[in-house]
Amino acid sequence: MLHSKLLFLLSVGLLSILPLQLQAGTPEALSLNEILQRHTEAVGGLYHWQKVESLKLIGTVERDGQLADICIIKKRPNKIRATVTLINPAQPSQTIQLIRAHNGTEAWSAQRVKGIQTSEKQILSTGEAQSLLNDANILPPLLNATQGNTTITLESPQQIANNEVYTIKATASKSNEATLFYVDSKTFHVVKSIHTTEYCKTTTLFAEYEKINELYFPRVRTIQDKGENTSILNVSSINIGVGIYEEYFKDIEHASLKALSLGI
């Protein structure tokens, strides 16, 4: 399929970084609960995050020297749709959109010429569906991990790029998934995560946090998958509370008119 590498980007989640050397660190001695509390406050507080029903992120994604526009829309409780828009190299006058979505029940993909009805959607595999579902959460990853059936433990402190970090491990109780979160000891923002499932291992770096409506978002994410493919997501626009119909996540044909009205 056209530009399969960009399609793969949407299946593994949205982005991480080249491994950074970890060395022993000595941040302030805090308990797990104290670190989690400071992290919650650092990202804007659970109260403010729980009021967010939907998010729209617009930016660019770069992979293997290719740069494309990307739009990601999330809606509670577990819906997401990501659209990558790029020039068709075979027909430079034509713009192609690569779409992946999870409607809360199943995950699907489709491809279309921008502004035209798409071809029939394809149902994604279990692993691809789970990756999208993981990205569908509106809460920041570590904050979200504390809200579910997850075992949270405090691991040995580390250093990343000479910055002392706390290491927190979140292990899902009903699957083989586990995530290591590296929390900056000064800002208490997550600067790196390593997410491991039975299907893949994904490393993510979070950078350039910005405050929007009392909430903090990383503007830049870089991802490295198990094949050492690296992608970079730069978010230029973040909209909180966008009006979007359920059909937008369910069926590409029924959602096309609405999508065009939103410019996505």
C-alpha positions in Angstrom: 0.0 0.0 0.0 1.1 3.6 -0.7 3.6 4.9 1.9 3.3 1.9 4.2 5.9 3.3 6.5 3.7 6.3 7.3 0.7 3.9 7.8 2.9 1.9 10.2 3.5 5.1 12.2 -0.2 5.2 13.0 -0.2 1.6 14.1 2.5 1.9 16.7 1.2 4.8 18.6 2.4 8.3 18.2 6.1 8.6 18.6 9.4 8.1 20.6 13.2 8.4 20.4 16.6 6.9 19.9 17.8 5.1 23.1 19.6 7.4 25.5 22.2 6.1 27.8 20.9 5.5 31.3 23.2 5.9 34.3 22.6 5.8 38.0 21.0 9.0 39.3 20.3 10.4 42.8 17.2 12.5 42.7 15.5 13.7 45.9 14.2 10.7 47.9 10.5 10.6 47.4 7.9 7.9 47.8 5.9 6.6 44.9 2.8 8.4 46.0 4.7 11.7 46.4 6.1 11.4 42.8 2.7 10.6 41.4 1.1 13.5 43.2 3.7 15.9 41.9 3.4 14.6 38.4 -0.4 14.9 38.5 0.0 18.6 39.6 2.7 19.1 36.9 0.5 18.1 34.1 -2.5 20.2 35.3 -4.3 18.1 37.8 -6.7 15.2 37.5 -9.7 17.5 38.0 -9.0 19.6 34.9 -8.1 16.5 32.8 -11.3 14.7 33.6 -13.3 17.6 32.2 -11.7 17.1 28.7 -14.1 15.1 26.5 -12.1 15.5 23.2 -8.8 16.7 21.8 -7.7 17.7 18.3 -3.9 17.8 17.6 -2.6 19.2 14.3 1.0 19.1 13.2 3.6 17.3 11.1 5.2 13.9 11.2 8.6 13.1 9.8 9.8 9.6 9.0 12.7 8.4 6.8 13.1 11.9 5.5 9.4 12.3 4.5 7.4 15.1 6.0 3.6 15.0 6.1 0.7 16.8 7.8 -1.1 14.9 10.5 -4.4 15.4 12.4 -5.3 13.3 15.5 -8.7 13.5 17.1 -9.5 11.7 20.3 -12.9 11.4 22.1 -13.8 9.8 25.4 -13.8 7.0 26.4 -11.7 5.2 23.8 -12.1 6.7 20.3 -9.3 8.0 18.0 -8.8 8.9 14.4 -5.5 9.8 12.9 -5.1 11.2 9.3 -1.8 11.7 7.5 -1.9 13.9 4.5 0.8 14.0 1.9 1.5 14.6 -1.8 1.2 11.6 -4.1 4.8 11.4 -5.6 3.3 9.7 -8.7 0.8 12.6 -9.2 2.2 15.7 -7.5 -1.1 17.5 -8.1 -2.9 14.9 -6.0 -3.0 14.8 -2.2 -3.4 11.5 -0.5 -4.8 10.9 3.0 -3.9 7.8 5.0 -6.4 7.2 7.8 -6.4 4.9 10.9 -9.1 4.9 13.5 -10.5 3.0 16.5 -14.2 3.4 17.2 -14.1 1.8 20.6 -15.0 -1.6 19.2 -12.8 -2.2 16.2 -9.9 -0.5 14.5 -9.8 0.2 10.8 -7.7 1.9 8.1 -8.5 3.6 4.8 -6.8 5.6 2.0 -8.4 8.3 -0.1 -7.6 11.2 -2.4 -8.3 14.3 -0.3 -11.8 15.6 -0.9 -13.0 12.4 -2.5 -14.9 9.4 -1.0 -12.5 6.7 0.1 -12.1 3.1 -0.8 -13.5 0.4 1.4 -12.0 0.4 4.9 -9.9 -2.4 6.2 -10.1 -3.9 9.6 -6.8 -3.9 11.5 -5.2 -6.8 13.3 -5.4 -7.3 17.1 -2.0 -5.9 17.7 -2.6 -2.8 15.5 -6.0 -2.2 17.2 -4.4 -2.4 20.6 -1.8 0.1 19.6 -4.4 2.6 18.5 -6.5 1.9 21.6 -3.5 2.8 23.8 -3.2 6.1 22.0 -6.9 6.9 22.3 -6.6 7.9 26.0 -7.0 11.6 26.6 -5.2 11.6 29.9 -1.4 11.8 29.9 0.1 8.3 29.8 1.3 8.0 33.4 -1.8 9.7 34.8 -3.9 7.3 32.8 -1.9 4.3 34.1 -2.8 5.3 37.7 -6.6 5.2 36.9 -6.9 1.6 35.6 -6.2 -2.0 36.7 -2.5 -1.4 36.7 0.2 -2.3 39.2 2.5 0.8 39.8 5.9 0.3 41.2 8.9 2.6 41.9 12.1 1.4 40.3 15.7 2.5 40.6 16.4 6.2 39.7 18.3 6.9 36.5 19.9 9.7 34.5 18.8 10.7 31.0 21.0 13.3 29.2 22.5 14.2 32.6 19.1 14.9 34.1 18.0 12.9 37.1 14.8 11.0 36.7 12.5 8.8 38.7 11.6 5.5 37.1 8.1 4.2 37.5 6.8 0.9 36.1 3.2 0.3 35.2 2.2 -3.3 34.6 -1.3 -4.2 33.2 -3.1 -6.7 35.4 -4.9 -8.5 32.5 -2.2 -8.5 29.8 1.5 -8.7 29.1 1.8 -5.0 28.7 4.2 -2.9 30.8 5.5 0.6 30.6 8.5 2.3 32.1 8.0 6.0 32.7 11.0 8.3 33.3 9.9 11.4 35.3 12.1 14.4 35.4 13.0 15.1 39.1 12.7 18.9 38.6 9.6 19.4 36.4 7.9 16.0 37.2 7.0 15.7 33.5 7.4 12.4 31.8 10.4 12.8 29.5 10.6 9.2 28.2 8.6 6.0 28.2 9.3 2.4 27.1 6.1 0.5 26.3 6.3 -3.3 25.8 3.6 -5.6 24.6 3.6 -9.1 23.1 3.5 -7.4 19.7 6.2 -4.7 19.9 8.4 -2.5 22.0 8.1 1.3 21.6 10.3 4.0 23.1 9.0 7.5 23.3 10.6 10.9 24.2 8.4 13.8 25.2 9.7 17.3 24.9 8.7 21.0 24.9 5.8 20.9 27.3 3.4 23.8 26.9 0.5 25.0 29.1 -2.9 25.2 27.4 -6.1 25.9 29.4 -4.4 24.8 32.7 -3.2 21.5 31.1 0.4 20.6 29.9 1.1 19.0 26.6 4.4 17.9 25.0 4.7 19.6 21.6 7.3 17.2 20.4 7.3 13.4 20.5 9.8 11.1 18.9 9.3 7.4 18.6 11.5 4.4 17.9 10.0 1.0 17.2 11.7 -2.3 17.6 13.0 -2.1 14.1 14.8 1.1 15.0 12.6 3.2 12.7 12.3 6.7 14.1 9.5 9.2 13.6 9.0 12.7 15.0 5.7 14.3 15.7 5.7 18.1 16.0 2.3 19.5 17.2 1.5 23.0 16.1 -2.1 23.3 17.3 -4.0 21.7 20.2 -7.7 22.2 20.5 -9.6 21.1 23.6 -13.3 20.1 23.4 -13.9 19.8 19.7 -17.4 18.9 18.5 -17.3 15.6 16.7 -19.9 12.9 15.8 -19.6 9.3 16.7 -19.8 8.3 13.0 -16.5 10.1 12.4 -14.7 7.2 14.1 -17.0 4.4 12.8 -17.3 4.7 9.1 -15.2 6.6 6.6 -18.0 7.1 4.0 -20.6 8.4 6.5 -17.9 10.6 8.1 -16.5 12.1 4.9 -18.7 15.2 4.7 -18.2 16.0 8.4 -14.4 15.5 8.0 -14.3 17.8 5.0 -16.1 20.5 7.0 -13.5 20.2 9.7 -10.7 20.3 7.1 -9.4 16.9 8.1 
